[in-house]
Amino acid sequence: MEAAEALGRGNLSTFYEAIREAARARSRTFWIVAGLTVLAATLRFATLGAQAYHHDEIVTASRVLRDGFWHAMEAVGFSESAPPLYYALAWVWTQLTGTGEVGLRSVSALAGVATVPVAYLLGAELRGRRAGIVAAALVAVNPMLLWYSQEARSYALLVLLTAAAALYFVRALHDVPVERGPYGPLSTGTSTRRRDTTLWGVFSALALATHYFAIFPIALEAAWLLWRRRREAFAGLWIVLLAGLALGPLAIHQMSLGHAEWIGDRSLGHRVWEAGVTFVVGETGDIVSRPETVLPAVVPLLAVLAGLLLLALRADRGERRAGGLMLALVAVTVAGPLALALVAPGKDYVLARNLLPALVPLLVAVAIGATARHARRSGMVVASVLVAYSLGFCVWVSLSPAWQRPDWDTVAARLGEPKAPRAIVLWTLGAASLRYYLSTGSFQAQSSEGFAWSVHEVDFVSDGPVPPVPAGSLGPRFHQVGYEQVGRLYVRRYALPGPALAHLRLARVREADLNFRSNGVLLDGIGPG
């Protein structure tokens, strides 16, 4: 206010002095957390539009958000396996920004940035400012949180809301002293706890309306509050129960459609191991069609383990209790879906990104261990190594196309409009992305349909260089007419002489070696022959 008044008076030197006074009035901690928040924003926004949409993002951009608000809400019911809150916010937001990569992904980026000060408040509430600062730093540079802050899906919002719910859960557990003024009590511990419990209920309900897996940490928090606060817990619990009742019919309907049944196609043990790796280095394996490797995760996994060992061996009783509370949230968030998968195999939804509500509590527990009173020097080393490595890895991934989402928009630009009927053989999960960027009415061929397709051109998109396609897969008259690199992808094109058409050997071209787990076939400018 003083700075504004000084500027209004036209005295620039007075204005700068007022700014300096305002800055001095803020604590050192405030500026550290503000700097970490700016760092998080820089990491998330600097390359927000650099990568093409991935398969799931195409569903958001082209299927859910392609029309009016009520169409979007209806599309959530038949095409998604998640609640509608994120899509409602994204629809409103994209009326201003559009559904381009930057505009749509900025919803997640903002949520990711906002998680940093929430992590500070959570750590500070549990064990003071040092723990809060380290927690904020770990959240700001965590590669997994960065990845989903640049994804046009609900996961970054889920992380923010479950972290906020955890914050008010912790505050509701604490005994608050009576605040007194000159004329009597200004507030009571009971009224403050009721406010915190109500806010816990609000953020928990919003988290449930973002992703169903929020139920696992919320269930533990609700039980804990009922045990500790008895009747006071109902100030927030009724909000959560109301949200659950409202979402129940939608959840049952979406489950009946089986959109998430593909998750169980891979072994449960592999997916649990994969979650541990991705929590410290982000999505560097199957989701970007890369061979999975644990090597980049060794250093951060060891640092996380060291932080937890410091919590167990060097922390005092209060620090262990605070860290244990966060680890209890982690355990329930992971063990709940695991138990469901083991008891009911048809309800196996264990996947790294579905377990994201466990990540902020885990990082807060590591921060408490790293800032334990009796582990100052060793804790500082652990925190510094984990923050520095994570930051370096984030920058490396942001600058390395090999670790990013495939560049389907550039592939579409190179392929251009079809001049004759053509087939495009590529990664199965890349087909939706390429269709989106081609905008030519292409569609995916299914062997089960039994149609005989005739084409003039067959294009192969591979992950890295691969040998030429065997002649027997195409037919004798096809010859190579182009081969070029597009980032990490390579495009090899075959065509017939003149305007001729030939029968597409669908099963054979689908078996081409393209360095992908599975191949799909897009047909463009074509009809059944």
Secondary structure, DSSP 8 states (H G I E B T S, - for coil): -HHHHHHHTT-HHHHHHHHHHHHHHS-HHHHHHHHHHHHHHHHHHTTTTSS---HHHHIIIIIISSS-HHHHHHHHHHH-SS-SHHHHHHHHHHHHH-SSHHHHHHHHHHHHHHHHHHHHHHHHHHH-HHHHHHHHHHHHH-HHHHHHHTSSSSHHHHHHHHHHHHHHHHHHHS----EEETTEEEE-HHHHHHHHHHHHHHHHHHHHTT-GGGHHHHHHHHHHHHHHHGGGGHHHHHHHHHHHHHHHHHHHHHHHHTTTGGGGGS-HHHHHHHHHHHHHH-S-SGGGT----SGGGHHHHHHHHHHHHHHHHT--HHHHHHHHHHHHHHHHHHHHHHHHHHH-GGG----GGGGGGGHHHHHHHHHHHHT-TT-HHHHHHHHHHHHHHHHHHHHHHHH-GGGS---HHHHHHHH-S-SS-EEEEEEGGGHHHHHHHH-S--EE--GGG---BEESEEEEEEES------HHHH-TT-EEEEEEEETTEEEEEEE-STT--EE--HHHHHT---SSSSEEEEEES--B-
